[in-house]
Amino acid sequence: MELVTSLGWQIILTPSLSSLPPARMHLASFQLRKDRILSSFDVCGIGHALVDVQFSVTHEKLTELGVDKGVMTLVSAEQRRAVVAGLGVTPVNQASGGSAANTMITVARFGGRAHYAFQAGEDEWGRFYRQDLEAAGVTSNPGAIHRGETGQCLVMVTPDADRTMNTFLGASAAMGPHQVDHTVIEASQFVYLEGYLLTTEDGLAACQAAIVTARRAASAVALTLSDPFVVNAFKPNFDALVEAGVDLLFCNEDEARAFTGLDDRVAASLALAARVARVCVTLGADGALVIDGNGTAQLVPGFPAQAVDTTGAGDTFAGGVLYGLANSLSLEQSAVLGNYGAALVVSAFGPRPSAPLNDLIDDILARRAPLPVAS
């Protein structure tokens, strides 16, 4: 490993991780029980149920519609309909989505066992949502329905591959503790909490209830910060959740800066690690910084890819990491899986890998898997 110094921080650059010995699961503030390996699920995800509807748009069209570029904005049903009408084009893709749903599907794509707790509407989109999850190998609670429309996320992708999201929560706005399946959490190695849930008090309560159960059952808790706008707008909720007990934190560098107030991405990552034992900060094409409870930031390089659509890249990265950790890989090795999945996703329209990846795991870790091709 090559030692690099940046602004006084220690970084270890890992160009190839194929020679690393099998990892031992450990968290500075949390130790997984040995019987966790026999759990029914690798990960139980909790988040919003949104049908992702993707459009290819120009920067000028976003300006014309008055849509803020590059962030997630919550909209009403009327605003959603107005944006769709203003776009005036056919979607390029639609799929069951929501950040944590994409992550759970990625866990399944790697061969893992994933469950998703959500709340969809009692409508055609809700039926489509559940069927799409099941087809991807993710289980769910049959009772996860609520009167009203299923939520939708309008994902507008510009030529620079940036994604802008207008989100109508619909029935998912009422997602709360009543949809948290405590039995599933108790049977899972990890519970994964979607930061977008913290935009509502019911969502925050759902996350807090999940943490209580996870602590009692010795399941590890992972949280994603989700979006810099959400972090800035709801930071007290994120602080409360971190204080309640988070073992693994996912974010991109913009979210890390928003949460810590620090501009340097390494300094921001280490500030996060002062509060959470394990931290993964994605850096786009550069890969990811990971910190494994030892105060040292390790740069895990990404895989070359021609970006077409960055939707779901961070979600997919998290899915690869969670699969790896639940299956006895080190955090660095798990980040290699996450980086490869993210490179696949940005190379095509769609929020997660479209095909199974379990047969490629050894090749991915050795960095000899086929490189993504833009489509």
C-alpha positions, 0 to 999 in steps of 0.5 A: 500500500502506498502512503499519501499525505494530504493536508496533514491527513493520512490516506492509504491508497489501495490500487488492488485489494485482491491480495487482502486476507478475508476480513474479520467483521468488526466495528469500533463501537459494535461487534456482530454476534457470530450467529449473525452469519446464520441470519435470514437476511443480510440487510433489511432496508427501510425507506420510501416506495417511489416509482422512478420515472426517468427523462433525458432533458437539457439544461435549458428545459430545467431552467424553463420549468423552474426546476433546481438542477442537481438536487432532490425537491419535494413536490405536490401531485399537482406540481408533478403533473405540471412538470411531466406536462412541461417536459413533453417527452416519453420517459427513457426508463421506469422502475421501482425506486427510492434510494434504499430500494435500489440498495436492496436490489443491489444486495440481491444482484450480488447474491445477498438476501434483502428485505425492504420495508416501505409503504406504497399506494393502493393503485396500479403503480403500487402493484407494479412496485411490489412485483418489480421488487419481487422480480429482483429477489427482494422480499417485502411485507404484503401489508405495505399499502396505504390509501392514495397514490404511490409515490413517484420520483421524476428523475431528469438527466442532463447531458452532463449525466447529472440527475435532478429529482422532483419527488412526490411522496404520495402514500410513502409520506405516511411511512412510519413505525407501523411499517417497521418489521421488527421480526425481520430486523431481528433476523438481519445482519444489517438494518439500512436506513434511508436519509430521505425518511428524515424529512418527516416526523413519522419517517424519523420515528420509523428509523428510531424504532428500527434502531431500538430493535437493532440494538436489542437484536445485535444487528448493525445499523447503517444510514445514508445521508441521501442528499445535501439539500436534505442534510441541510434542511433536516440536520437536527434529525440526522444528528438525533439518529446518529446519536441514537446509534449508527454503526456505518454511514454512507454519503457522497462528498457533498453530503459529507461537507453539508453534514460537517461544515468542512470543505476538504473531503478528507477532513469531512470524512474523518469528522464523520468517523469521529461520530460513526465507527465506519464511514464510506464517502463516495467521490464519483470517478475517484472511487471512495474514501473508507474509514474502518474505525481506525482513524485512517482514511483509505482511498479505494479507486473507482472503475473507469466508466463513461457516465450517462446517468448518475442516478442510483450510483450511491445507492448501488455503492451502498448495496455492494458494501453491505453485501460484502460486509454481510459476507465476511469481506473487509470494508475495503474489499466491500468498497471495491464491489460498491465501486464496480456496481456504481460504475455499471449504473452510471454507464446506462439509464436506470438506478441500479444494476440490471443483471446478477453480479454474484458470478463476477465477485472474484473477478471484481475483487481482482479488478479483472471483471469486464469494464462497463460500456456506456449504453 
